[in-house]
Amino acid sequence: MGRVSQAQARENRQRIVETAARLFRERGIAGVSVADVMAEVGLTHGGFYKHFASKEALVAEAVGQAFEQAGERLTAESREDFVRGYLSPEHRDGAGDGCPAAGFGGDLAHGDFATAVEGYAQGVDLYARELGSLADVATLVGALVLARATAGTAVSDRVLEAARKSLIIET
């Protein structure tokens, strides 16, 4: 095989980061190996180290990229539309493309990911600035985590509804 161009290398790196961010949110960081990510992207496990020094470096970049995408959605929508979409059954059931605060929070609390934690904190701070307060972020993320943990029960839908009511003032 020949060498890839710089443009192709950049594209491959981006695909690795996007795929890792999705898989980490779906299965947890510990539940996804470097080999899993590379197989999903269609590249060799050995090629990973041409892009990243370690899995921890990939985690940090995946967290940052996921929050960047979430921030774009957050700033593009009204607060009410964002909250309604965030606290929906579709978002609850779509962890892979869902909120990075809910998706990465538990893993980062239990791992050695200092660089990723810094990016996570910046993402949470962005949410707070856009939504109005850290309490609003805590309500959203907490409700989503509870709803996912109780998915398939009536409690799950009630959690989503209660959080929506607490964050959206009906007029």
PLY file of the C-alpha trace (Angstrom):
ply
format ascii 1.0
element vertex 171
property float x
property float y
property float z
element edge 170
property int vertex1
property int vertex2
end_header
0.00 0.00 0.00
1.18 3.48 -0.78
1.36 6.39 1.58
-1.74 8.49 2.08
-1.81 12.18 1.33
-1.91 14.75 4.13
-5.52 15.50 3.22
-6.43 11.80 3.44
-4.59 11.52 6.77
-6.60 14.47 8.15
-9.83 12.90 6.91
-8.90 9.54 8.47
-8.10 11.22 11.79
-11.46 13.02 11.76
-13.29 9.77 11.02
-11.45 8.08 13.89
-12.41 10.87 16.31
-16.07 10.96 15.22
-16.37 7.18 15.37
-14.69 7.01 18.77
-16.95 9.74 20.16
-20.02 7.80 19.04
-18.78 4.42 20.27
-17.61 5.80 23.62
-21.04 7.33 24.20
-22.79 4.10 23.15
-20.66 1.59 25.06
-18.54 3.58 27.50
-14.85 4.36 27.16
-13.74 1.13 28.86
-16.09 -0.86 26.61
-14.39 0.30 23.41
-10.87 -0.68 22.41
-8.61 1.06 19.93
-9.06 -2.01 17.71
-12.86 -1.56 17.88
-12.60 2.04 16.72
-10.17 1.29 13.92
-12.21 -1.68 12.68
-15.34 0.48 12.60
-13.47 3.10 10.55
-11.99 0.43 8.26
-8.36 1.09 9.16
-5.74 -1.10 10.78
-5.14 -1.14 14.52
-1.46 -0.35 13.92
-2.40 2.78 11.98
-3.94 4.29 15.11
-0.54 5.31 16.46
0.19 7.40 13.36
-2.66 9.66 14.56
-2.63 9.44 18.37
-0.09 8.78 21.09
-2.60 6.83 23.20
-6.23 5.97 23.75
-6.31 8.78 26.34
-5.32 11.27 23.63
-8.17 9.98 21.46
-10.61 10.26 24.37
-9.63 13.89 24.92
-10.11 14.75 21.27
-13.39 12.82 21.05
-14.78 14.66 24.08
-13.79 18.03 22.63
-15.24 17.24 19.22
-18.49 15.94 20.69
-18.97 19.08 22.77
-18.13 21.25 19.77
-20.89 19.59 17.74
-23.34 19.78 20.65
-22.49 23.44 21.14
-23.29 24.14 17.49
-26.72 22.58 17.93
-27.26 24.44 21.18
-26.45 27.84 19.71
-28.47 27.18 16.53
-31.73 26.40 18.33
-33.92 28.33 20.70
-33.55 27.32 24.34
-37.05 25.81 24.34
-36.44 23.77 21.18
-33.10 22.55 22.52
-34.64 21.48 25.84
-37.54 19.72 24.12
-35.18 17.81 21.82
-32.73 17.04 24.61
-35.44 15.67 26.89
-37.07 13.54 24.20
-37.36 9.76 23.96
-35.33 9.93 20.73
-32.38 11.58 22.48
-32.71 9.21 25.43
-32.54 6.24 23.06
-29.76 7.63 20.83
-26.75 7.70 23.13
-24.19 7.41 20.33
-25.09 10.77 18.85
-26.34 12.22 22.10
-25.15 14.61 24.73
-21.47 14.33 25.58
-22.10 15.54 29.14
-24.35 12.55 29.81
-22.38 10.19 27.59
-18.91 10.79 28.99
-19.60 11.93 32.56
-19.52 8.61 34.35
-16.45 7.36 32.49
-14.44 10.52 33.09
-15.29 10.45 36.78
-13.76 6.98 37.10
-10.78 7.15 34.79
-7.47 8.89 34.44
-8.36 11.35 31.70
-7.14 14.75 32.93
-6.95 16.28 29.46
-10.42 15.03 28.56
-11.82 16.31 31.86
-10.60 19.82 31.00
-12.44 19.71 27.66
-15.50 18.26 29.38
-15.50 21.12 31.91
-15.30 23.66 29.08
-18.24 21.95 27.36
-20.34 22.01 30.53
-19.48 25.68 30.97
-20.62 26.40 27.38
-23.92 24.64 28.09
-24.36 26.75 31.23
-23.70 30.02 29.37
-26.13 29.13 26.60
-28.88 27.66 28.80
-28.72 30.15 31.63
-27.21 28.29 34.57
-25.31 25.27 35.79
-28.50 24.19 37.57
-30.25 23.97 34.18
-27.37 21.87 32.81
-27.49 19.62 35.88
-31.24 19.18 35.44
-30.88 18.27 31.76
-27.96 15.90 32.15
-29.27 14.31 35.33
-32.67 13.75 33.80
-31.15 12.19 30.69
-28.96 9.85 32.74
-31.94 8.80 34.88
-34.17 8.36 31.82
-31.57 6.18 30.10
-31.05 4.10 33.23
-34.80 3.48 33.51
-35.52 3.16 29.77
-38.41 0.83 29.06
-40.26 1.80 32.22
-42.87 4.45 32.89
-40.40 6.18 35.20
-38.17 7.03 32.24
-40.85 9.02 30.43
-41.93 10.68 33.67
-38.36 11.83 34.34
-38.16 13.43 30.89
-41.52 15.11 31.32
-40.75 16.44 34.80
-37.45 17.92 33.68
-39.07 19.51 30.60
-41.71 21.11 32.82
-39.09 22.45 35.21
-37.03 24.03 32.40
-39.69 25.32 30.00
-42.10 27.92 31.22
-45.31 27.34 29.34
-47.04 30.53 28.18
0 1
1 2
2 3
3 4
4 5
5 6
6 7
7 8
8 9
9 10
10 11
11 12
12 13
13 14
14 15
15 16
16 17
17 18
18 19
19 20
20 21
21 22
22 23
23 24
24 25
25 26
26 27
27 28
28 29
29 30
30 31
31 32
32 33
33 34
34 35
35 36
36 37
37 38
38 39
39 40
40 41
41 42
42 43
43 44
44 45
45 46
46 47
47 48
48 49
49 50
50 51
51 52
52 53
53 54
54 55
55 56
56 57
57 58
58 59
59 60
60 61
61 62
62 63
63 64
64 65
65 66
66 67
67 68
68 69
69 70
70 71
71 72
72 73
73 74
74 75
75 76
76 77
77 78
78 79
79 80
80 81
81 82
82 83
83 84
84 85
85 86
86 87
87 88
88 89
89 90
90 91
91 92
92 93
93 94
94 95
95 96
96 97
97 98
98 99
99 100
100 101
101 102
102 103
103 104
104 105
105 106
106 107
107 108
108 109
109 110
110 111
111 112
112 113
113 114
114 115
115 116
116 117
117 118
118 119
119 120
120 121
121 122
122 123
123 124
124 125
125 126
126 127
127 128
128 129
129 130
130 131
131 132
132 133
133 134
134 135
135 136
136 137
137 138
138 139
139 140
140 141
141 142
142 143
143 144
144 145
145 146
146 147
147 148
148 149
149 150
150 151
151 152
152 153
153 154
154 155
155 156
156 157
157 158
158 159
159 160
160 161
161 162
162 163
163 164
164 165
165 166
166 167
167 168
168 169
169 170
